[in-house]
């Protein structure tokens, strides 16, 4: 960095910054006072505001608290017969808490007065789209064009920097590869293919590719950091578009939701950033449990063997997760689940599916320590399961409503599914289902699950077979896994975005299930026995296009008819000569 650039950076961080993004501060300084367009609007608003705030306050202390917010220049201009003397608010004349009380009261008064002043001028509540040919219209246009151009330049600058850096890394990789090739030609290396493959992976992983949407998201988060009161407005805008979040916003808003839920607990103090407090509390309780359970390493619970086996089996048999089936990912999964198992003294196979989206969103960053990152995942998972995952009772209720809706709206379809699931049921794979979804009585459900798993080579009793040959148990499995066991990873993340935006509404969980059943109908109608129906219910949701899932869920959320749910675009009707399987 040149001396000139360092001086510029220092000047930009002189304590007058409004936003944490430097390019936004440059734009702000361009359009703020004393910019002529800004000055004209300020003069109009100041005059209108003065008519609302010049009446005397009930005490001298409150009056000076108001002046401290308005500033000496405004006070001198619009309160010519009163003295600006905010020193009477300083200790020991009054206590700091009392001062803050007066200032906060006057801040609220000033905010209401400003809103009224804006109305007096005929300005709308939201001026972002104001386009009238007047002082405010010109100012808004100036702000909009300045920030738009600033964003364009910043995006271009970031991409140019990345291109230079990527080209540099590419050349370094080529030199490294050339040296290895020379060593191979000289007979000095026996693992050339593996090394080349690792080099290609390293090259791909090291390349930077910042998307313009990520830069826009950083700007949005900078606005929220400056004024968090705008957060709900931004969320509402995203909610109305039903497009979900990109990774930058996902990381922020998922965490923000969990933090807000946790703030309701009495033992968590109100802080701007409560996650450190949450982690401290988690670590404290984890250490207590480790001592009580006589465990030396949290990543190796007493159930570590069962957890490792469950992780391997789940990733082996869940098609939507196979792309993540690497040693590194599996080890990370097992370790996070073991930590949670020690903390809660319980383990559920469905936890694997609830952890997966967190691993995608809060992936390890350069410089992060693996053990610290795994602990962070365990903390997030504990919060997620406690605040978002439906209870067993709700899982059964939600599944019942999903099946009842489809049965009511399309009885022939449900009858066909029922016939398929009860035809030629040769063998049922117990591993398809978590123990919790067999029966609502969890003790009885776990007992039966253990018994069936132990006797899996024996013929299943008819009474037990009936539990596994109904649509309900498949839907319960979908719900208890947060739909992450059947939908593709991309679709799962979108569904979760919408769930976070809708506060994990049970109705939203129901609509997702109904949409999936409606979309896989063409494939289900080609099945004619248990094996075919099972394959459709387990595999086809993962092949749905995210756009189809989005359209169908939105269709139901808007209260439109089930019969008009958009069709599955990833279905090709069989030729007339093709027999049903």
C-alpha positions in Angstrom: 0.0 0.0 0.0 1.4 3.4 -1.0 1.9 6.3 1.5 -0.9 8.2 -0.2 -3.3 5.2 0.2 -2.4 4.8 3.9 -3.1 8.5 4.5 -6.4 8.1 2.8 -7.3 5.1 4.8 -6.3 6.8 8.0 -8.4 9.8 7.1 -11.4 7.6 6.4 -11.1 6.0 9.8 -10.8 9.2 11.8 -13.8 8.5 14.0 -16.3 10.3 11.8 -17.3 7.2 9.9 -21.0 6.3 9.8 -20.8 2.9 8.2 -18.3 0.1 8.5 -17.8 -0.1 4.7 -15.3 2.6 3.6 -16.9 3.0 0.1 -20.2 3.8 1.8 -18.6 6.4 4.0 -17.1 8.1 1.0 -20.5 8.2 -0.6 -22.1 9.5 2.6 -19.5 12.4 2.9 -20.3 13.3 -0.7 -24.1 13.7 -0.2 -24.2 14.9 3.5 -23.9 18.4 4.8 -22.5 20.8 3.3 -23.7 19.3 0.0 -26.1 21.9 -1.5 -28.9 19.4 -2.1 -28.6 18.3 1.5 -28.5 21.8 2.9 -31.7 22.8 1.1 -33.6 19.8 2.6 -32.1 20.4 6.0 -33.2 24.1 6.0 -36.8 23.1 5.1 -37.0 20.3 7.7 -35.3 22.4 10.4 -37.9 25.2 10.0 -40.8 22.7 10.1 -39.3 20.9 13.1 -38.8 24.2 15.0 -42.6 24.7 15.0 -42.9 21.3 16.8 -40.1 21.6 19.4 -39.9 25.2 20.4 -42.5 24.9 23.2 -40.8 24.9 26.6 -40.2 21.6 28.3 -41.6 21.0 31.8 -38.1 21.3 33.4 -34.8 22.9 32.7 -33.1 19.5 32.8 -35.4 18.2 30.0 -34.9 21.4 28.0 -31.1 21.0 28.1 -31.4 17.3 27.3 -33.3 18.3 24.1 -30.7 21.0 23.3 -28.0 18.3 23.7 -29.7 16.4 20.8 -30.4 19.5 18.7 -26.9 21.0 19.0 -25.7 24.5 19.8 -26.3 26.0 16.3 -29.9 24.9 16.0 -30.6 26.0 19.6 -29.1 29.5 18.9 -31.1 29.9 15.7 -34.5 28.6 16.9 -34.3 29.2 20.6 -32.9 32.7 20.7 -34.2 33.5 24.2 -32.9 30.4 25.9 -29.4 29.5 26.9 -27.5 26.4 25.7 -26.2 25.1 29.0 -26.0 21.3 28.8 -23.4 21.3 31.6 -26.3 21.1 34.1 -26.7 17.5 33.0 -23.2 16.5 34.0 -22.3 14.8 37.3 -22.3 15.5 40.2 -25.3 17.8 39.4 -27.4 14.8 38.4 -26.6 11.1 38.3 -25.6 9.6 34.9 -28.7 7.3 34.9 -31.0 10.3 35.4 -29.3 12.2 32.6 -29.7 9.2 30.3 -33.4 9.0 31.2 -33.9 12.6 30.3 -32.0 12.3 27.0 -33.9 9.1 26.0 -37.2 10.8 26.7 -36.2 13.8 24.6 -34.9 11.6 21.9 -38.3 9.9 21.6 -40.0 13.3 21.7 -37.6 14.6 18.9 -38.3 11.5 16.8 -42.1 12.0 17.0 -41.7 15.7 16.3 -39.5 15.0 13.3 -42.1 12.6 11.9 -44.8 15.3 12.3 -42.5 17.9 10.7 -42.0 15.6 7.7 -45.8 15.2 7.4 -46.2 19.0 7.6 -44.0 19.3 4.6 -46.0 16.6 2.7 -43.2 14.1 2.7 -44.0 10.3 2.9 -42.9 8.0 5.7 -40.6 6.2 3.2 -38.7 8.7 1.2 -36.5 6.1 -0.6 -38.7 6.2 -3.7 -39.7 9.8 -3.5 -39.4 11.3 -7.0 -41.2 14.7 -6.9 -39.5 17.7 -8.6 -38.6 19.5 -5.4 -35.8 19.8 -2.9 -36.3 16.4 -1.3 -36.7 14.7 -4.7 -33.5 16.2 -6.0 -31.7 15.1 -2.8 -33.0 11.5 -2.9 -32.0 11.3 -6.6 -28.5 12.6 -5.7 -28.1 10.1 -2.8 -29.4 7.2 -5.0 -27.1 7.9 -7.9 -24.1 8.6 -5.7 -24.4 5.3 -3.8 -25.2 3.4 -7.0 -22.1 4.6 -8.7 -20.1 4.0 -5.5 -21.3 0.4 -5.4 -20.4 -0.1 -9.1 -16.9 1.3 -8.6 -16.4 -0.7 -5.4 -17.6 -3.9 -7.0 -15.3 -3.4 -10.0 -12.4 -2.6 -7.7 -12.9 -5.8 -5.7 -13.2 -8.0 -8.8 -10.1 -6.4 -10.3 -8.1 -7.1 -7.1 -9.4 -10.7 -7.1 -8.4 -11.2 -10.8 -4.9 -10.0 -10.0 -4.6 -12.2 -7.0 -6.1 -15.2 -8.7 -3.7 -14.8 -11.6 -0.8 -14.7 -9.2 -2.0 -17.9 -7.5 -2.5 -19.5 -10.8 1.0 -18.8 -11.9 2.3 -20.1 -8.5 0.4 -23.3 -9.0 1.7 -23.7 -12.5 5.3 -23.3 -11.3 4.6 -25.8 -8.5 3.1 -28.2 -11.0 6.0 -27.8 -13.4 8.5 -28.6 -10.6 6.6 -31.7 -9.7 6.5 -32.8 -13.3 10.3 -32.4 -13.6 10.7 -34.4 -10.4 8.4 -37.1 -11.9 10.4 -37.2 -15.1 13.5 -37.6 -13.1 11.9 -40.4 -11.2 11.9 -38.6 -7.8 8.1 -38.9 -7.2 5.8 -41.9 -7.1 2.5 -40.2 -6.4 2.2 -37.8 -9.3 -1.4 -38.4 -10.1 -2.5 -37.9 -6.5 -0.4 -34.8 -6.1 -1.7 -33.2 -9.4 -5.2 -33.9 -8.2 -4.5 -32.3 -4.8 -2.9 -29.4 -6.6 -5.9 -28.8 -8.8 -8.2 -28.9 -5.7 -6.0 -26.5 -3.9 -6.0 -24.1 -6.8 -9.8 -24.2 -7.0 -10.2 -23.7 -3.3 -7.8 -20.8 -3.2 -9.4 -18.8 -5.9 -11.5 -15.8 -4.8 -14.8 -15.2 -6.5 -16.8 -12.5 -4.7 -20.3 -12.1 -6.2 -21.8 -8.6 -6.7 -24.7 -9.8 -4.5 -22.3 -10.5 -1.7 -21.1 -6.9 -1.9 -24.7 -5.6 -1.9 -25.3 -7.8 1.2 -22.3 -6.4 3.0 -23.8 -2.9 2.3 -27.1 -4.0 3.7 -25.5 -5.3 6.9 -23.5 -2.1 7.2 -26.8 -0.2 7.1 -28.2 -2.5 9.8 -25.1 -2.1 12.0 -25.6 1.7 11.7 -29.3 1.6 12.5 -30.8 -1.8 13.5 -34.3 -0.3 13.5 -34.2 -0.8 9.7 -33.7 -4.6 10.0 -37.4 -5.5 10.0 -38.0 -3.4 6.9 -35.2 -5.2 5.0 -36.5 -8.6 6.2 -40.0 -7.7 5.0 -38.6 -6.8 1.6 -36.8 -10.1 1.4 -39.8 -12.0 2.7 -42.1 -10.5 0.0 -39.8 -11.7 -2.8 -39.5 -15.3 -1.5 -36.0 -15.5 -2.9 -34.2 -16.5 0.3 -30.8 -15.3 1.3 -27.4 -15.5 -0.2 -24.7 -16.8 2.0 -23.7 -13.4 3.4 -27.2 -12.6 4.6 -27.9 -16.2 5.6 -25.0 -16.1 8.0 -26.2 -12.9 9.6 -30.0 -13.5 9.7 -29.9 -17.1 10.9 -27.6 -16.2 13.7 -29.6 -13.1 14.5 -32.8 -15.1 14.8 -31.2 -17.6 17.2 -29.7 -14.7 19.2 -33.1 -12.9 19.5 -34.7 -16.1 20.7 -32.0 -16.6 23.3 -32.3 -13.1 24.5 -35.7 -14.1 26.1 -33.8 -16.2 28.6 -33.3 -14.6 32.0 -29.8 -15.9 32.4 -28.5 -14.1 29.2 -27.8 -10.4 29.7 -28.9 -7.9 27.1 -25.9 -7.1 24.9 -25.3 -5.9 21.4 -23.5 -9.2 20.6 -24.7 -12.0 22.9 -23.1 -14.9 21.0 -19.9 -14.7 23.1 -22.0 -14.9 26.3 -23.9 -17.8 24.8 -20.6 -19.6 24.0 -19.2 -18.9 27.5 -22.4 -20.4 29.1 -22.2 -23.4 26.7 -18.5 -24.1 27.5 -19.2 -23.7 31.3 -22.1 -26.2 31.2 -20.1 -28.5 28.9 -17.2 -28.7 31.3 -19.7 -29.6 34.1 -21.2 -32.4 32.0 -17.7 -33.7 31.1 -16.8 -33.9 34.7 -20.1 -35.5 35.7 -19.9 -38.1 32.9 -16.1 -38.7 33.5 -15.2 -37.7 29.9 -11.8 -36.2 29.1 -12.6 -35.1 25.5 -16.0 -33.6 24.5 -15.6 -34.9 21.0 -15.6 -38.5 22.3 -18.9 -39.0 24.2 -19.9 -42.3 25.7 -22.1 -42.7 22.6 -19.2 -41.9 20.1 -19.4 -45.4 18.5 -23.1 -45.1 17.8 -22.7 -41.6 16.6 -19.9 -42.4 14.2 -21.8 -45.4 12.8 -25.0 -43.3 12.4 -23.1 -40.5 10.5 -21.5 -43.0 8.1 -24.8 -44.8 7.5 -26.8 -41.6 7.0 -24.3 -40.2 4.5 -24.1 -43.6 2.7 -27.9 -44.0 2.3 -29.1 -40.4 1.9 -28.7 -39.4 -1.7 -29.0 -35.6 -1.1 -26.0 -35.8 1.2 -23.7 -37.9 -0.8 -21.9 -34.9 -2.4 -20.7 -34.0 1.1 -19.4 -37.5 1.9 -15.7 -36.7 2.6 -13.6 -37.8 5.5 -13.1 -34.2 6.6 -16.8 -33.5 6.6 -17.7 -36.7 8.3 -15.1 -36.2 11.1 -16.4 -32.6 11.6 -20.0 -33.9 11.8 -19.2 -36.7 14.3 -17.2 -34.3 16.5 -19.9 -31.6 16.7 -22.6 -34.3 17.4 -20.4 -35.8 20.2 -20.0 -32.4 21.8 -23.8 -31.9 21.7 -24.4 -35.4 23.0 -22.2 -34.7 26.1 -23.9 -31.3 26.6 -27.5 -32.7 26.3 -26.9 -36.3 27.3 -28.9 -37.4 24.3 -28.4 -38.2 20.6 -30.8 -38.4 17.7 -29.9 -39.5 14.2 -32.1 -36.6 12.9 -29.5 -34.2 14.5 -27.2 -35.1 11.5 -29.7 -33.5 9.2 -30.1 -30.4 11.3 -26.3 -29.9 11.5 -25.8 -30.1 7.8 -27.2 -26.7 6.8 -25.2 -25.1 9.6 -22.0 -26.7 8.2 -22.8 -25.1 4.8 -23.6 -21.7 6.1 -21.0 -21.4 8.9 -18.2 -23.2 7.1 -14.6 -23.0 8.4 -12.8 -19.8 7.3 -9.0 -19.4 6.6 -7.2 -19.0 9.9 -10.0 -20.7 12.0 -8.9 -23.5 14.2 -10.8 -26.8 13.6 -11.6 -27.5 17.3 -12.9 -23.9 17.8 -15.0 -24.2 14.7 -16.5 -27.5 15.7 -17.4 -26.1 19.1 -19.1 -23.2 17.3 -21.2 -25.6 15.2 -22.2 -27.5 18.4 -23.4 -24.2 20.0 -25.4 -23.2 16.9 -26.9 -26.7 16.7 -28.0 -26.7 20.3 -29.7 -23.3 19.8 -31.3 -24.5 16.6 -32.7 -27.7 18.1 -34.0 -25.9 21.1 -35.6 -22.9 19.3 -36.5 -24.2 15.9 -37.0 -27.9 15.7 -40.6 -28.9 16.3 -41.4 -31.1 19.3 -42.2 -34.8 18.7 -45.9 -33.9 19.4 -45.7 -31.2 16.7 -43.9 -33.5 14.3 -46.9 -35.9 14.4 -49.5 -33.1 14.2 -47.7 -31.4 11.3 -47.4 -34.8 9.4 -51.1 -35.6 10.1 -52.2 -32.2 8.7 -50.0 -32.7 5.6 -51.4 -36.1 4.9 -55.0 -35.0 5.7 -54.7 -32.0 3.3 -53.5 -34.2 0.4 -56.1 -36.9 1.2 -58.9 -34.2 1.2 -57.7 -32.5 -2.0 -56.6 -35.5 -4.0 -58.2 -38.7 -2.5 -57.3 -40.9 -5.5 -53.6 -40.0 -5.2 -53.5 -40.9 -1.5 -55.4 -44.1 -2.2 -52.8 -45.0 -4.8 -49.9 -44.3 -2.4 -51.6 -46.5 0.2 -52.1 -49.3 -2.2 -48.5 -49.1 -3.3 -47.1 -49.1 0.2 -49.1 -52.2 1.2 -48.3 -54.2 -2.0 -45.5 -56.8 -2.1 -43.8 -55.6 1.1 -40.9 -58.0 1.1 -38.5 -56.2 3.4 -38.6 -52.9 5.2 -35.3 -51.0 5.8 -35.4 -49.9 9.4 -32.6 -47.4 8.7 -34.9 -45.4 6.6 -36.6 -44.0 9.7 -35.4 -42.4 12.9 -36.6 -44.0 16.0 -38.7 -41.0 17.1 -41.2 -41.3 14.2 -42.5 -44.8 14.8 -44.9 -43.9 17.7 -45.7 -40.7 19.6 -44.9 -42.5 22.9 -41.1 -42.0 22.7 -40.2 -44.7 25.2 -42.3 -47.3 23.4 -41.0 -46.0 20.0 -37.4 -46.4 21.0 -38.0 -49.8 22.5 -39.7 -51.1 19.3 -37.0 -49.6 17.2 -34.2 -51.3 19.1 -36.1 -54.6 19.0 -36.7 -54.4 15.2 -33.1 -53.4 14.6 -31.9 -56.4 16.7 -34.2 -58.8 14.8 -33.8 -57.2 11.4 -33.1 -60.6 9.8 -36.4 -62.0 11.0 -39.8 -61.6 9.4 -41.5 -58.5 10.7 -44.8 -59.0 12.5 -47.9 -57.7 10.7 -48.7 -55.2 13.4 -45.2 -53.7 13.2 -45.3 -53.8 9.4 -48.4 -51.6 9.4 -46.4 -48.8 11.1 -44.0 -48.7 8.2 -46.5 -49.1 5.3 -48.4 -45.8 5.6 -47.6 -42.4 4.1 -47.6 -40.8 7.5 -44.3 -42.3 8.7 -42.5 -41.0 5.6 -43.8 -37.5 6.1 -42.9 -37.6 9.8 -39.4 -38.5 8.8 -39.3 -35.5 6.4 -40.5 -33.1 9.1 -38.3 -34.3 11.9 -35.3 -33.9 9.6 -36.3 -30.4 8.7 -36.7 -31.6 5.1 -32.9 -31.9 4.9 -33.0 -35.6 4.4 -35.1 -35.5 1.2 -34.6 -32.2 -0.5 -31.5 -31.2 -2.3 -29.0 -29.1 -0.3 -29.9 -25.9 -2.3 -33.6 -26.5 -1.8 -33.1 -27.2 1.9 -31.3 -24.0 2.4 -34.0 -22.0 0.6 -36.7 -23.7 2.7 -34.8 -22.9 5.9 -34.4 -19.3 4.8 -38.1 -19.0 4.5 -38.6 -20.8 7.8 -36.3 -18.3 9.5 -38.2 -15.4 7.8 -41.5 -16.9 9.0 -40.3 -17.7 12.6 -40.4 -21.4 12.0 -44.1 -21.4 11.5 -45.8 -24.8 11.7 -48.1 -23.7 8.8 -45.0 -23.2 6.7 -43.7 -26.6 7.6 -47.0 -28.1 6.6 -47.1 -26.2 3.2 -43.6 -27.5 2.3 -44.7 -31.1 2.9 -47.9 -30.6 0.9 -45.9 -29.0 -1.9 -43.4 -31.9 -2.0 -46.2 -34.5 -2.2 -47.9 -32.7 -5.0 -44.7 -32.3 -7.0 -43.7 -35.9 -6.8 -47.1 -37.2 -7.8 -46.2 -37.9 -11.5 -43.4 -40.2 -10.3 -45.6 -41.8 -7.6 -48.3 -42.6 -10.1 -45.8 -44.8 -12.0 -45.1 -46.9 -8.9 -47.2 -50.0 -8.2 -45.7 -51.6 -5.0 -43.8 -50.8 -1.8 -40.3 -50.7 -3.3 -41.4 -48.2 -6.0 -43.3 -46.0 -3.6 -40.5 -46.0 -1.1 -38.0 -45.0 -3.7 -40.2 -42.1 -4.8 -40.8 -40.8 -1.3 -37.1 -41.0 -0.4 -35.4 -40.0 -3.7 -37.6 -37.9 -5.8 -37.9 -34.8 -3.5 -34.1 -34.4 -3.8 -34.5 -34.1 -7.6 -37.0 -31.3 -7.5 -35.9 -28.0 -9.0 -35.6 -25.3 -6.4 -37.8 -23.1 -8.6 -40.6 -25.7 -8.5 -40.4 -26.0 -4.7 -40.4 -22.2 -4.4 -43.4 -21.7 -6.7 -45.4 -24.5 -5.1 -44.8 -23.4 -1.5 -45.6 -19.8 -2.4 -48.8 -20.9 -4.1 -50.0 -22.6 -0.9 -48.8 -19.7 1.3 -50.9 -17.4 -0.7 -54.0 -19.6 0.0 -54.5 -20.7 -3.6 -56.1 -24.0 -4.6 -54.2 -27.3 -4.2 -55.3 -28.5 -7.6 -53.5 -25.5 -9.2 -50.1 -26.2 -7.7 -47.5 -25.7 -10.5 -46.3 -28.9 -12.1 -43.0 -30.6 -11.6 -40.7 -29.4 -14.4 -38.2 -32.2 -13.8 -40.6 -34.9 -14.9 -40.7 -36.5 -18.3 -43.8 -38.5 -19.1 -43.0 -42.1 -20.2 -43.5 -43.1 -23.8 -46.7 -45.1 -24.5 -44.8 -48.3 -24.9 -43.0 -48.0 -21.6 -44.4 -50.2 -18.9 -44.9 -49.0 -15.4 -42.3 -50.3 -12.9 
